[in-house]
Amino acid sequence: MNDPNGVVQWRGRYHVFYQHNPLAPHWAPPHWGHAVSDDLVHWEHLPVAITPDMPPADDGGCWSGCLVIDAGTPTILYTGVRDGVQATSVAIGSDDLVRWRKLGDNPVARVPDSLSEHTLEAYRDPFVWRESDAWYALVGTSLGGVGQALLYRSGDLRTWTYLHPFVPEHAEPVCDDTGQIWECPNFVTVGGAHLLLVSRWQRTELTYPNVLIGRYRDRRFHPERRQRLDWGYRCFYAPLTMEDDRGRRLMWGWLQEQRSVEGANGTWAGVMSLPRVVTFEDDEVRQRFVPELTALRTGEHARLDAVDVRDRVELDVGGSALELSLTLERDTAAVSGLRLQHSEAEHTDVLIAWRTKRLIVDTRHAKGPHGADYAVDSAPLGLPGEPLERVEMHLYLDSSVLELIADDRHALTTRVYPEGPAVDRVALTAVGGAARVVRCEAWSLERSR
């Protein structure tokens, strides 16, 4: 599996659709898989929603898109690829979102002729929203080798008129290094702020997502600054968001494999992230794991309060699925944090470098299967111009997946493939002095599915 596609709350249930190869753990012309949940924690797989061979056929696959409700009618807009050409197509769903039929006159929108020579043959991932006068859609592309999104308008989701590039050229300094192609654009309003989420495609690499923060006027988006949504490299990608009936903006991302197909042992590849709540507070985008995940805390629990750590202090908790919440304050240690010990020979380190104000995840000492990609990922911490004095971390480890959010600001997601995926023990660590642990809690978890 890969990109989340339509994400929606419908009849009180959460639905996540996603790109999917139902036959093997490697790429093939994608189908739309489908899962449903009542609580954002436990998921049921439903039948595949749309396939490349459903008429009219999309021989190159049914790629990413979105799902909207049009006067009570569930409607998917997706990228259909036919004879190598990407275009926007439509499928109409039953009330239970299980049965789907494609429009016979698909596709409904194509790259404008005037731009066709400038798009790097990229025209994909429609994102649709409703304003008072019409439906609007963004399609991710490239113009002159620089990422861009094209804006369209429609009265009925079937006939679309191209308007213009969504982001004006003068915004390029803010958009510098956001990719040659913008994939999976999301345009949303959160906490009164206009946000444009785009995923960075660079020289065939699917790298990481950015969020552009700015002003929306005259049907154009004027970005003023940007944040990186996740600091794991080539892991958390193609995020898609929705608003639920509690007014929360929820976000899922595809977590890419960092191992070869051979390393996957012919079983599965690709996984969806845990759902996150996205907010806009103190003039910046914040992320938190959904609180519903506390339902997974069914196993061992360990807690430490007000502890000074020199070298290491072990917690009596372990397993293949863990949640950890940790608050550290600066003391004399240059570096402090956590060591997740997979075996005597294998470990993963989650560290705070206090002087350089970096969050570090080091997977180099977990051996893993053939073809795994091990590295040191890092993210900035704190505020510019101010010393780093305190960090709060919230972390989930589920076999090969490590998702971490620090201070509700800095997310870092990565994959780790030790030979024995369970954690034998967790240790608090300090290097070069003492670490002040204000609070640390750890839980072993029910395996989510």
Phi and psi in degrees as a GROMACS rama.xvg file:
@    title "Ramachandran Plot"
@    xaxis  label "Phi"
@    yaxis  label "Psi"
@TYPE xy
-144.835  -118.376  ASN-2
-50.1083  134.234  ASP-3
-64.2348  139.182  PRO-4
-113.188  -112.805  ASN-5
-65.8128  122.892  GLY-6
-121.552  129.76  VAL-7
-157.95  150.864  VAL-8
-104.135  121.931  GLN-9
-138.637  126.293  TRP-10
54.0142  36.5485  ARG-11
82.7867  -2.20255  GLY-12
-113.544  150.134  ARG-13
-92.3392  128.392  TYR-14
-117.273  131.879  HIS-15
-123.664  119.683  VAL-16
-99.466  159.695  PHE-17
-162.015  152.102  TYR-18
-62.8799  141.865  GLN-19
-157.837  135.012  HIS-20
-108.618  107.426  ASN-21
-76.5358  -2.42705  PRO-22
-106.146  -27.4347  LEU-23
-160.977  159.483  ALA-24
-86.0271  48.9512  PRO-25
-152.011  171.953  HIS-26
-66.1535  143.63  TRP-27
-157.37  165.764  ALA-28
-49.1534  118.379  PRO-29
-74.006  146.952  PRO-30
-98.2689  176.221  HIS-31
-106.099  107.879  TRP-32
-75.5033  171.278  GLY-33
-153.405  129.592  HIS-34
-135.705  153.859  ALA-35
-136.834  148.64  VAL-36
-146.359  147.931  SER-37
-92.875  -17.3425  ASP-38
-135.792  7.74312  ASP-39
68.2746  7.1507  LEU-40
-119.442  -50.1475  VAL-41
-105.785  127.658  HIS-42
-121.726  142.968  TRP-43
-113.952  129.423  GLU-44
-77.1506  132.375  HIS-45
-109.419  169.472  LEU-46
-57.9226  150.349  PRO-47
-53.3427  135.04  VAL-48
-82.7267  -54.9016  ALA-49
-133.815  147.926  ILE-50
-131.091  157.663  THR-51
-61.462  -27.3409  PRO-52
-92.9361  -3.3267  ASP-53
-64.6521  133.91  MET-54
-71.4894  145.548  PRO-55
-71.1947  134.386  PRO-56
-66.6948  145.034  ALA-57
-116.479  89.1742  ASP-58
-62.0074  -25.2349  ASP-59
-93.4802  3.65438  GLY-60
112.647  160.338  GLY-61
-102.947  99.6745  CYS-62
-90.4088  -169.952  TRP-63
-65.4761  158.456  SER-64
-177.272  -148.027  GLY-65
-145.5  172.044  CYS-66
-128.931  130.067  LEU-67
-128.061  161.501  VAL-68
-106.807  114.911  ILE-69
-104.854  97.338  ASP-70
51.0929  44.3287  ALA-71
89.3994  -3.14392  GLY-72
-104.064  116.922  THR-73
-65.6878  130.092  PRO-74
-136.156  124.515  THR-75
-98.8225  134.081  ILE-76
-116.142  123.885  LEU-77
-139.34  167.779  TYR-78
-91.463  112.091  THR-79
-97.3924  133.599  GLY-80
-111.645  121.334  VAL-81
-130.747  124.54  ARG-82
53.6011  36.0804  ASP-83
81.0892  0.279755  GLY-84
-103.064  129.534  VAL-85
-91.5409  135.673  GLN-86
-153.961  164.392  ALA-87
-91.5849  129.735  THR-88
-125.453  168.831  SER-89
-129.971  141.754  VAL-90
-132.35  142.406  ALA-91
-109.052  136.284  ILE-92
-110.446  160.674  GLY-93
-75.1783  170.743  SER-94
-64.7997  -26.3311  ASP-95
-92.5871  5.21719  ASP-96
64.2798  18.4033  LEU-97
-95.8016  -39.9183  VAL-98
-104.555  134.201  ARG-99
-134.94  146.715  TRP-100
-133.583  136.84  ARG-101
-80.8888  149.872  LYS-102
-64.9954  137.821  LEU-103
-66.3656  -24.4062  GLY-104
-102.087  23.1046  ASP-105
-58.1945  150.425  ASN-106
-80.9057  162.686  PRO-107
-102.359  -12.9117  VAL-108
-152.328  143.639  ALA-109
-133.534  168.839  ARG-110
-62.4992  133.685  VAL-111
-58.8118  140.168  PRO-112
-55.6387  -35.6155  ASP-113
-67.9249  -17.2872  SER-114
-111.387  -4.51931  LEU-115
-60.4225  -27.4281  SER-116
-86.0613  0.20984  GLU-117
-119.494  5.56665  HIS-118
-103.329  6.066  THR-119
54.1036  28.3393  LEU-120
57.8628  28.2255  GLU-121
-107.883  123.914  ALA-122
-158.476  91.5429  TYR-123
-156.787  167.298  ARG-124
67.3031  59.4228  ASP-125
-62.2306  138.33  PRO-126
-124.869  124.82  PHE-127
-120.723  141.413  VAL-128
-143.69  163.803  TRP-129
-108.145  131.247  ARG-130
-114.411  176.922  GLU-131
-61.0307  -31.6279  SER-132
-97.266  -19.5585  ASP-133
-174.056  175.347  ALA-134
-86.6457  146.103  TRP-135
-127.721  148.683  TYR-136
-138.67  141.991  ALA-137
-107.838  141.52  LEU-138
-125.946  128.695  VAL-139
-75.5976  142.095  GLY-140
-161.352  -164.72  THR-141
-137.354  138.963  SER-142
-124.652  114.734  LEU-143
63.3739  31.7483  GLY-144
81.6122  10.4637  GLY-145
-124.1  137.953  VAL-146
-58.7674  145.19  GLY-147
-159.257  163.125  GLN-148
-127.346  135.922  ALA-149
-97.9713  137.065  LEU-150
-101.592  134.703  LEU-151
-127.694  160.161  TYR-152
-132.961  145.797  ARG-153
-150.084  149.858  SER-154
-93.7679  -16.8711  GLY-155
-139.176  9.44522  ASP-156
68.9055  6.21516  LEU-157
-118.947  -36.5908  ARG-158
-110.045  117.666  THR-159
-118.084  139.371  TRP-160
-113.166  124.953  THR-161
-73.0872  133.147  TYR-162
-102.427  -64.1152  LEU-163
-177.819  169.034  HIS-164
-59.6544  138.096  PRO-165
-72.515  -32.9308  PHE-166
-109.891  122.23  VAL-167
-63.9443  156.076  PRO-168
-61.2886  -32.9518  GLU-169
-66.9115  -9.85551  HIS-170
-85.5016  1.29819  ALA-171
-55.0902  -37.5628  GLU-172
-57.2577  -38.5941  PRO-173
-68.7724  -33.2231  VAL-174
-91.2477  6.08346  CYS-175
-57.2682  134.194  ASP-176
64.3193  31.0464  ASP-177
-96.5  8.31681  THR-178
115.673  153.869  GLY-179
-72.3429  -30.2817  GLN-180
-130.066  136.329  ILE-181
-92.3182  116.794  TRP-182
-103.101  152.368  GLU-183
50.7559  56.1425  CYS-184
-67.2242  139.663  PRO-185
-125.537  128.425  ASN-186
-117.129  115.762  PHE-187
-140.841  162.289  VAL-188
-112.285  123.868  THR-189
-132.329  122.546  VAL-190
56.794  33.3093  GLY-191
82.6185  -2.80284  GLY-192
-101.864  142.059  ALA-193
-88.9559  125.777  HIS-194
-124.888  135.501  LEU-195
-118.343  112.376  LEU-196
-93.4578  130.166  LEU-197
-138.593  145.857  VAL-198
-104.589  136.955  SER-199
-88.0855  105.899  ARG-200
-95.7922  121.893  TRP-201
-138.517  110.53  GLN-202
52.1597  50.0318  ARG-203
73.2702  -3.56284  THR-204
-90.8307  135.258  GLU-205
-93.4787  103.503  LEU-206
-97.9416  -69.8285  THR-207
-163.444  161.507  TYR-208
-94.5981  148.185  PRO-209
-118.933  156.454  ASN-210
-121.614  125.726  VAL-211
-96.3986  132.414  LEU-212
-112.401  128.104  ILE-213
-169.883  -152.756  GLY-214
-120.395  141.993  ARG-215
-112.493  113.87  TYR-216
-150.582  148.658  ARG-217
53.3397  38.3577  ASP-218
60.537  26.1518  ARG-219
-131.613  151.354  ARG-220
-107.075  127.172  PHE-221
-112.623  94.0025  HIS-222
-70.8714  141.766  PRO-223
-112.774  -25.1346  GLU-224
-163.448  172.763  ARG-225
-143.353  157.825  ARG-226
-128.129  149.47  GLN-227
-85.9537  128.835  ARG-228
-76.6905  -31.428  LEU-229
-150.009  138.051  ASP-230
-99.6261  3.771  TRP-231
-73.5396  139.701  GLY-232
-95.0649  127.265  TYR-233
55.7714  46.6476  ARG-234
-133.198  -84.5943  CYS-235
-72.081  118.297  PHE-236
-149.396  158.844  TYR-237
56.4081  42.986  ALA-238
-63.7307  147.076  PRO-239
-132.784  142.92  LEU-240
-122.707  162.863  THR-241
-152.864  160.911  MET-242
-107.03  128.85  GLU-243
-94.8734  -177.773  ASP-244
-74.8333  -1.13086  ASP-245
-99.0179  5.38958  ARG-246
78.832  13.4669  GLY-247
-88.5645  140.89  ARG-248
-91.6595  108.171  ARG-249
-98.24  147.318  LEU-250
-137.354  135.452  MET-251
-120.896  150.015  TRP-252
-131.972  156.528  GLY-253
-82.6154  130.443  TRP-254
-98.878  108.647  LEU-255
-68.6179  151.455  GLN-256
-71.2808  146.246  GLU-257
-119.815  38.1994  GLN-258
-141.922  162.881  ARG-259
-77.6236  167.235  SER-260
-58.8753  -38.4699  VAL-261
-62.9954  -37.9145  GLU-262
-66.3065  -22.5544  GLY-263
-77.2898  -5.35009  ALA-264
58.7481  29.1327  ASN-265
67.7502  21.4849  GLY-266
-105.122  -72.6639  THR-267
-148.751  159.985  TRP-268
-148.918  139.153  ALA-269
87.5745  142.513  GLY-270
-152.367  151.678  VAL-271
-86.4929  144.16  MET-272
-68.632  165.79  SER-273
-65.1017  147.196  LEU-274
-68.2196  140.656  PRO-275
-121.485  149.125  ARG-276
-94.4322  125.848  VAL-277
-104.343  128.704  VAL-278
-129.991  170.769  THR-279
-126.299  110.948  PHE-280
-137.411  141.203  GLU-281
51.701  39.8195  ASP-282
68.509  26.2174  ASP-283
-149.846  161.375  GLU-284
-82.0517  132.41  VAL-285
-116.926  154.77  ARG-286
-134.767  141.618  GLN-287
-143.461  147.318  ARG-288
-67.6632  145.37  PHE-289
-63.1368  139.053  VAL-290
-66.434  -18.3034  PRO-291
-58.3055  -21.937  GLU-292
-66.1773  -14.5694  LEU-293
-62.5066  -17.8642  THR-294
-63.7001  -17.9202  ALA-295
-80.1739  -8.20109  LEU-296
-77.7281  84.1474  ARG-297
-118.086  -2.40044  THR-298
-113.437  -141.526  GLY-299
-65.1109  150.035  GLU-300
-136.407  134.736  HIS-301
-133.717  144.863  ALA-302
-144.66  139.792  ARG-303
-130.755  141.291  LEU-304
-130.892  138.762  ASP-305
50.324  62.1522  ALA-306
-119.413  136.13  VAL-307
-95.4573  125.009  ASP-308
-108.541  127.405  VAL-309
-122.869  120.911  ARG-310
74.5997  -86.7914  ASP-311
-157.822  150.624  ARG-312
-134.821  126.058  VAL-313
-92.5035  147.193  GLU-314
-104.491  143.536  LEU-315
-88.1504  72.356  ASP-316
-156.561  150.019  VAL-317
-168.567  -178.244  GLY-318
134.331  177.148  GLY-319
-89.1155  -8.24642  SER-320
-136.963  118.94  ALA-321
-135.294  150.22  LEU-322
-121.498  135.636  GLU-323
-132.805  137.3  LEU-324
-125.354  126.478  SER-325
-141.043  131.998  LEU-326
-119.217  121.105  THR-327
-116.973  145.178  LEU-328
-119.129  150.237  GLU-329
-67.1947  135.408  ARG-330
-134.717  -133.324  ASP-331
-92.167  -13.3777  THR-332
-69.1315  139.356  ALA-333
-74.1925  -35.2729  ALA-334
-138.7  137.662  VAL-335
-149.559  162.526  SER-336
161.704  -136.628  GLY-337
-126.554  146.914  LEU-338
-120.85  122.102  ARG-339
-96.7724  107.222  LEU-340
-93.0907  111.063  GLN-341
-82.3446  -32.232  HIS-342
-164.249  -178.306  SER-343
-60.2237  -30.9977  GLU-344
-100.737  -10.977  ALA-345
-125.985  136.5  GLU-346
-155.544  160.895  HIS-347
-123.256  132.027  THR-348
-107.134  135.533  ASP-349
-120.398  112.612  VAL-350
-131.415  153.434  LEU-351
-112.521  120.706  ILE-352
-95.2746  105.539  ALA-353
-69.3792  -41.7637  TRP-354
-69.967  -43.0641  ARG-355
-87.347  -4.40298  THR-356
58.2346  53.648  LYS-357
-127.114  141.464  ARG-358
-93.7725  128.645  LEU-359
-126.465  132.295  ILE-360
-121.223  117.737  VAL-361
-114.384  111.397  ASP-362
-104.843  11.0779  THR-363
-67.0517  -18.7233  ARG-364
-104.031  21.5478  HIS-365
-113.043  115.642  ALA-366
-67.847  -56.5014  LYS-367
71.0003  179.036  GLY-368
-77.851  167.635  PRO-369
-56.721  136.247  HIS-370
91.1654  -0.221851  GLY-371
-75.4492  148.474  ALA-372
-107.109  108.918  ASP-373
-108.576  141.984  TYR-374
-159.25  -179.963  ALA-375
-110.686  117.01  VAL-376
-101.742  148.641  ASP-377
-147.192  159.372  SER-378
-139.405  151.209  ALA-379
-73.307  153.208  PRO-380
-129.598  161.725  LEU-381
73.2536  -168.977  GLY-382
-109.674  146.944  LEU-383
-58.3165  136.086  PRO-384
79.1869  0.379179  GLY-385
-120.941  142.052  GLU-386
-67.2993  151.464  PRO-387
-87.3873  119.45  LEU-388
-116.099  -22.5827  GLU-389
-154.683  139.923  ARG-390
-137.452  135.716  VAL-391
-113.268  129.256  GLU-392
-122.999  143.3  MET-393
-130.46  123.82  HIS-394
-134.866  138.27  LEU-395
-120.988  132.271  TYR-396
-120.673  123.43  LEU-397
-133.919  93.4354  ASP-398
54.6276  -108.976  SER-399
-85.7808  -2.73388  SER-400
-104.761  130.976  VAL-401
-125.444  114.545  LEU-402
-115.607  131.223  GLU-403
-139.883  135.162  LEU-404
-127.498  126.858  ILE-405
-109.282  128.668  ALA-406
56.1937  25.9415  ASP-407
59.6945  11.79  ASP-408
-117.023  -41.7339  ARG-409
-116.59  105.735  HIS-410
-96.0892  142.043  ALA-411
-143.349  117.299  LEU-412
-120.08  136.153  THR-413
-149.02  174.731  THR-414
-119.079  144.462  ARG-415
-140.914  135.301  VAL-416
-126.637  65.554  TYR-417
-66.5546  158.185  PRO-418
-62.5733  -36.1491  GLU-419
-111.537  105.876  GLY-420
-68.5973  -19.3206  PRO-421
-73.8224  154.54  ALA-422
-94.5021  121.148  VAL-423
-69.1033  -41.4091  ASP-424
-160.942  161.065  ARG-425
-117.922  135.213  VAL-426
-128.39  139.753  ALA-427
-83.8754  135.204  LEU-428
-128.576  156.718  THR-429
-148.472  141.377  ALA-430
-127.199  129.334  VAL-431
78.3011  23.8117  GLY-432
148.283  -155.297  GLY-433
-102.64  148.405  ALA-434
-114.319  135.991  ALA-435
-97.8289  111.048  ARG-436
-96.6958  109.106  VAL-437
-70.2565  -45.4517  VAL-438
-159.21  141.387  ARG-439
-142.616  126.87  CYS-440
-127.92  142.888  GLU-441
-140.665  141.474  ALA-442
-131.548  138.127  TRP-443
-85.4331  145.535  SER-444
-119.446  153.703  LEU-445
-61.7514  139.815  GLU-446
-72.3109  119.535  ARG-447
-73.8088  151.2  SER-448
